[in-house]
Amino acid sequence: MHEFVDAMDAATSGCSRRDLLRGVALGWISSFLPAAFAATAAEDTGGFNALSALLTGRKIDDPTRSRRLFDALVADKASFMSDVAALLDMIRTRNIPVAQLQTALDSEKSPFAALPRAVVSAWYLGIVGSGKTARCLDFEMAMNAQVVGDVLKPPTYCYGGYGSWAVKPI
């Protein structure tokens, strides 16, 4: 009987050692996962942020807004990420000045002609998509109000009821 108890102790202690080692190994490996996911997210939006800064002429320093706009643009067009990378590559290799970029893309009937408009529209208006698929994602903090914010204080919301802006003043 004593041998049976010793065998049970050995079996359970071996099992818990294995479980402990397995748990430590999984814990150690999982400590690298958040960094890997963060790096992937940064790489995803990195090209988008670079193109956005180039097109808007402003520093893109709000990762939450950037990610929200990026995700919406990707949802609208599955090839958005590859299109951004290709457009950035085209700008670098051909050394196209930003001021002439849209004209060059339009005159060449480039497949990327709509991309700068979509990106700038997303940042300046806070709207992604057009027509029935348009979604307002960032109205209050959109760049159109920030650009003139040092001189003007454009209201971001209507202060009256719906349609009150259409009533002629007395």
PyMOL commands that set and color helices and strands:
alter all, ss='L'
color gray80, all
select helices_A, chain A and resi 2-30+33-56+63-76+80-94+98-107+114-125+131-133+143-148+164-166
alter helices_A, ss='H'
color red, helices_A
select strands_A, chain A and resi 127-128+135-136
alter strands_A, ss='S'
color yellow, strands_A
deselect
rebuild
show_as cartoon
